[in-house]
Amino acid sequence: MENILIIGAFDRYNYGDLLFPIILKEKLAQKNPQLNFRFFGLVSSDLSEVGGLPTEDIKAFYEACENKSGRNHVIVAGGEALGVTWHSLLAALNKSYQKIHRYRFRLSRIFDLNAFGKMMLKGKTTLPFLFSKQDFPAVDSVILNSLGGSGIKAEFFDTYTFAKQKLQEVDYLAVRDQVTVDNLKDNGLEASLFPDCAILMSEFYPNKVLEQRVSPEVREYVAKHRGNYLYFQINRKNTLGKEALIARELDQIAQETELCLCPIGKALDHDDHIALAEVRGLLKSESQYFDADSIWDIMYLIANARCYAGTSLHGAITAMSYAVPHVGLKVEKLNAYLGTWGVDGNNFGVDFDRLSHQFQQATAIDPVVYEQARLYQIAKINQAFEAIETIIYK
């Protein structure tokens, strides 16, 4: 029996993280419905009400990696997993610890925060998602899927001297942007370049499927305004202090299209709903707010928008998957992704004061161009899954 052990940060409500295991399961089961899938986070969770998959905890993951019943293939599902530390994951799960995490740079000079996080979360590897099959007695392959590492620099490899060897030992290493490829290459590592696997969502969840999964309020809004609204999202940490500027830019856009505000990341350290509430209070224009009751609401609203704009990488990837114009606001990993897979004239993130200008640029691009980019990314990610399946079935 082939056991597919998928691990990642999908034990909390964050849109992008919840997409990874869903797409991996859909795509791998397409070829072999008999695969035995198990999903693991740091803690056990059940986010099925918002569209996620239930997870087992980290203890169950380690037990599965030590149990030789069939062949075990571990897939690190995606995201910025290369440089993730135990203490950053603890901060994402624990609101009290997040207050301490703000002072991590000063504290790390006198205290090993990663070791503390590892102890608290009962980790067994030095970093949460950086391991190879040599670390476990019953793992046949380790697959690192759709990873980002735009922030991975030489300092990371200086701090974690074992990281280079671990990355050389894994069976499959694919990253989602050229910046990460270059960062790894600068440190003597080779990685395959493929789009984020979430680009496949439109293949598995076309509009007709999504329509049956969304809330009545979202279904009604899309039916009334389809193709005539901006889906807007921001997180708090990147926009704090810029709320008035953002509101002015949105008021400009509102002169020609409706405004739909909806959070994508409501987990700790994202806090989209707080940022959007502050901006909405400063708007002179009318706007519609949805509270992201499920990943399907988010997906459907973006899929039917005139344009998506925001700080969320997976908001932009959703727009790309449905060939919807998009504006990326300047966040490192989003800028890196657009620079790799975006279309000419819209392959970069912009500062907040360029939001309305880039909206005009993005919506003026021929829809055929977005569709061609969508098809190209889907063809590339299908190649990636062929490589993954070769490893699983060898």
N, C-alpha and C positions, 0 to 999 in steps of 0.2 A: 504494500500500500504506500502511495506517495502522500506524505503529510506536509501540508504547506502551513508553516508557522509564521504568521504575519504580525510584526511588532511595530509599534509607533505611538505617537501621541494622540491617539484617537479615543482616549478615555475622558475627554473634556469636549465641550461644545465649541469647536472651532472648525468652520466650514472646510477649509483646505485639508486639514488632517483627517476629517471624516470621509472625504472623498477617496483617499488612497486605497484603503482596504476594499471599498465597494467596487472600484474600477478593477483592481487586481483580481478580485474574485470573479467578476463578470467576464473578464478577458481570458483568464486561465481556464475557467470552467467551460468556456465556449469550445475549447478543443477537447477537454476531458472532464465531463461532469462527475466522474468518480473520484476526483481529488478530494482529500480530506482537509478542509480548511479549519484553522483555529486562529483566533485573533487575540492579541495581547496588548495591554497598556501597562502602565505602572501600577494601576489599581483596577480592580474589577468594576465594570460599569455597564449600564444598559441605556444607551441613548437612542434606542429604536424609535421613541416617540418623535424625535427630531430628524429621523432618517439615518442615524448611525447604526453600527453593528455592535452588539454586546461584546465586551472584552473580558478576558481573564486577567489576573494580576501577574506581576513580575515573578512571583514565586512559582506560579503554575507554568510560566514560560521556561524557567530554569529546569523544572521537573520534566517538561516535555523534551528539552534538549539533552536529557540524561536517560531517556526511555527509548530503547531501541525496538520499537514495534513498527516495522516498516521503515521506509526511508524518510528522513526529516530534512526539509529544505526551509531554511530561515530566510525570510524576506524582510529587510528593513524597508518599510513601505514608501518612504519619501520625505521630502521636506528638508529643512536645514539640519539634518541629523549628524553631519560630519563633525561639527564642533560643539554639539550639545553636551553640557555637563550635568552631573547629577544635581548640583545646586541650582541650576537654572530651571530644571524640571520640578524640583521641590518648590521653587518660587511660583511656578505656574499652577501648582496644585494647592498651595497653602498661602492664604492671604496674609497671615501673620508673618510668615517667613519672607514674603515679598517685601515687607518694610525693611528687613535686614539686608535683603538682596540689593537694595538701592546703593548700599555702601560697600559693595563687593570688592571694588578696586582697592579701597583702603584696607579693608579687612583681610584681603587675600595676601597682604604683605606679612601678616603675623599669624594667619590661621588658614588651614587647608579646607576651604569651603567645599570643594568637590568631594573630599573624603567624608566630610560631615553629611553632605547630601546623600552620598552612597550609603552611609550607615543608616540614615533615617529611612531611606527607601528600600533598604535591604538588597542593594545591588551586589553583583558578583564580579563585574568587569570594571576596569578603571574608569571608562566612559560608558554611558548607557548603551549606545548603538554602534560602538566601534569594537568589533570582535570578529574572529574567524572561526572556522570549524575546529581548529586546533584547541580552542578554548572549551569545547564541550565534547563529551564522550560519544554522543549519539547524533551528531549533526553531519549530514552528508554534503551540504553546500550552504554557503552564505551569499545572498544576493542583495546588493545595495542598489535600490531602484529609485530613479528620478530625484537624486539628491542635489541639494544646493549647497554651495560653499563660497559664496561671493565674498564673505568676510574672513575666509580661511587664509591666514598669512603665515610667513615663516615663524612668527612668534608662537603660533599654535604648535608647530612641530618641535620647537625648542622646549616648550613646556611639557608636551607629551611625546617624549622621544620614541615611544613604542608605536606611535600612530602610523608612521610610514610603513613599517613592517606589516602591521595588521592590514592596511589597505592593499599591500602587495599580495597578501595571503588569501583575500576573499576571492570567490569564484566569479563574481560579476560586479563590476563597478561602473554605473552609468550616472552621469550628472546632467543637469538640465540647462546649463548656460555656459557660454564660452569663457566668462570670467572665472568660473570654478575650474574649468579645464586648464586655464592658464595658471591659476593659483597652484593647482596640483603639479603641473608640469614644472613650475619654478622650484618645486621641492622634490623633483625626480620621480614623479608619479604619472602614470598614463591612465586616462579614463575615457570611456566612450561618451559621446555627446548625443543625447536624445531629448526630445521634448518631455515635459512633465506628463505622466501617464493620465492625468485628469483631462487632458485634451480629448480623450475618448468619450467623455460623458454624453456628447450629442449623438454618438453612435448607439448607445444603450438607452438613452433617455430623450428621445425626440419629443417635440411639443405635445403630441397626442398622449404620450405616456405621462409626462409631467402634469398635464392638465387634470389627470385623475388623482394626483397625489397632493395637490396644493390646497391651501385653506380657501374657503369660499370667498373671503375678502380679496385675496390676491387674484383668484380666477376672475372675479367681477372687474377688478381694476384693469387687468390686462385686456379683457374683452372690450372695455371702454376706450382704453388709451394705447392699444398695441402699436408699437413703432413710433410713438409720439411722447416719449418721456425719457429723461436722463435718470438712470439708476446711479445714485451717488452714495459713497461710503468713505469713511476715514477712520483711522484708529487714533487713540488719544495721544500716545507718546510722540508721534511724529507731527502732530498738529497743535499741540498745546501752545497757546499764545497767538495763534494765527486764525482764530475763529472769525474775527471781524473781516479779515481779508478774504477768507474762503466764502463767507456769506455774500460779500460784494461780487465775487466772481460768479456765484450761483445766481444772483439776481440778474446778472447780464444774460446768462444762459436761459433764464426763465422767460425772457422776452420772446423766445421762439419755441420753447417746448416745456412740457410739464416737468416738475421736479418730484422724483420719488426717492426718499431717503430710507435706507435699510441697512442695518449692521450686518457684517459678515463674521467678524470675530468678537464674541462676547465673553470669551474666557479671560482670566486674569492676564494682564500685560497687553491686552488688545483694547478692550473697553470702547468698542465702536459706538455703542448705544449712548455712552456718556458724551463722547465727542460730538455725535450728531445732534443730541439734545441742545448742546451749547450753541452750535451753529444755527440750528433751526430757530432758536430764540432770537437770533439776530437778523433773520431773513425779512425782507420787505415783501417778498413774493409768497404766494400760496405754495404749499408743498404737501405731499402725502407721505406719511411715515408708516412703515411696517416694521414689526419687531422680530423678523426672522424666526418665525415659529418653527421652521424646519429648513433643512438644506434644499428641499424641493421648492419651497417658496423663493429662496434666493436664486436658485438656478432658473426657474421659470421667469422671474422678473427680469433677470439679465438677458435671458434668451430672447425676450420680446421687446427689449428696450431699443430706443433709437441710438443710445450710446451708454456705455458704462464709464464711470470715472471714479477713481479712488486710489487708496494706498495698498489695497489687497492684491497680492500676486494671483491668488486663485479667483478673485473677481475678474481680473483681466484674462486669465486662462479660460474661464467660463465664457466670456465674450468671444474670445478667439475660437472656442469650440463651436459656437453657434454663428460664427462669422458676423458678429456685431461690432460696430466701431467702438473703440475704447481709448480712454485717456489714463495713462499711468502717472500718478503723482510720485514725486521723486523719493523713492525708498530703494535702498541698495539692491536688494534681491529682485525687485520688480524691474528696476532699470536694467539689470543684467539680463533678465529674461527677455524683455522687449528688444534689447540690443541684439539678441541671438535670433529670435523668432518673429519679431515684429515686421511690419511692412514698411516700405520706403515712405518717409514723411511722418511715420508714427512708430518708430523703433527706438524710443527713448522715453524716459520719464521727464516730467516737467515740474518746475517750481510752482507753488500754489498761485502765484500772481499770473501764471500763464494758463490757468485752467480754462477760462472761456475762449482764449485764442486757440488752444489746442483742440477744444471741442469743435470749433469751426473747421480746423484742418482735418481732424479725424473723420468727421461726418461728410466731408467733401470728397473723400477717397471713394473710388468706384467700388460698389459692393462685390464685384467680381474679384477684385484684388484680395479682399478678406476671405472669400470662399477659396481662392487658390492657396492662400496661406494655410487655411484650415486643412485642406486636403493634403498639403505637403507635410504638415506636422503629423497628421494621422498616418500617412504612409511611413514616416520615420519611426513612430512609436510602435507600429506593427512589426517593423524590423527588430526593434528592441525586444518585443515579446517572443519573437522567433528565437533570439539568442537565449532568453531566459528558459524557454521550453527545451532547448537543446541541453542545457545544464540539468534540468529536472529529470529528463528522460534518458540521460546518457548511461 
